[in-house]
Amino acid sequence: DQQVKQNSPSLSVQEGRISILNCDYTNSMFDYFLWYKKYPAEGPTFLISISSIKDKNEDGRFTVFLNKSAKHLSLHIVPSQPGDSAVYFCAASGLTGAGSYQLTFGKGTKLSVIP
Amino acid sequence: DGGITQSPKYLFRKEGQNVTLSCEQNLNHDAMYWYRQDPGQGLRLIYYSQIVNDFQKGDIAEGYSVSREKKESFPLTVTSAQKNPTAFYLCASSSIGPQHFGDGTRLSIL
């Protein structure tokens, strides 16, 4: 059972427009959420995160929104640039039964920004 | 430059052989992790270690083994018991804050 879901495998956006990537989760114990960006044959790079005590976090062109009641978060990229073309992974973290924090990843959304 | 080094980048294994993937970090992070990524899938946790000489199984530990004798190093052995070892393997480390990843090792079975 997938605890973190990214229902759109791919997304195409025109350069300069907004990209919106969505993520849903089912585990109410998750309290910290992250977005990673990944290029082919490279490791994921941390992009932005949000704690469950907030509903918005902004860093330059990237903003993450969290709706706890809907168990939904989204990543907004404004304006989108061709260099943003990559796979974006949503990840969630919460205290496990073993007393540690682990990341659970979604399957990723491939963003293509068209010049 | 601080970071995580995974070697080799590409690895080939004959069926029935064990193979060890290297992961070294100079970030002074206490925790280290191994993930597996298959095409169209997210990252799945194999093993993790929060401190030297201690490690725990993740979601898909069967057919894998690890050791954590030094803080900087967390090698992963893919044993012959792993039925479908062909995948992209990623190592990560963290202290307080997000996990940082290496560039991965792609393992293929000949």
Contacts between the chains, C-beta under 8 A, distances in Angstrom:
chain1	res1	chain2	res2	distance
A	4	B	42	7.4
A	6	B	42	8.0
A	9	B	40	7.3
A	34	B	98	5.6
A	36	B	101	7.8
A	41	B	9	7.9
A	41	B	103	7.4
A	41	B	104	7.1
A	41	B	106	7.5
A	42	B	103	5.2
A	42	B	104	7.1
A	43	B	4	7.5
A	43	B	6	7.8
A	43	B	90	5.5
A	43	B	92	7.7
A	43	B	101	3.3
A	43	B	102	5.1
A	43	B	103	4.8
A	43	B	104	5.4
A	44	B	43	7.4
A	44	B	90	7.3
A	44	B	101	5.0
A	45	B	101	7.4
A	46	B	98	4.3
A	46	B	99	7.4
A	46	B	100	6.8
A	49	B	98	6.0
A	89	B	42	6.3
A	89	B	43	7.0
A	98	B	56	6.6
A	100	B	48	7.6
A	100	B	50	6.2
A	100	B	56	7.3
A	102	B	45	6.1
A	102	B	48	6.8
A	102	B	58	7.3
A	103	B	33	8.0
A	103	B	43	7.8
A	103	B	45	7.4
A	103	B	99	6.3
A	105	B	35	7.9
A	105	B	42	3.7
A	105	B	43	4.4
A	105	B	44	7.6
A	106	B	42	5.3
A	107	B	40	6.6
A	107	B	41	5.6
A	107	B	42	4.5
A	108	B	42	6.1
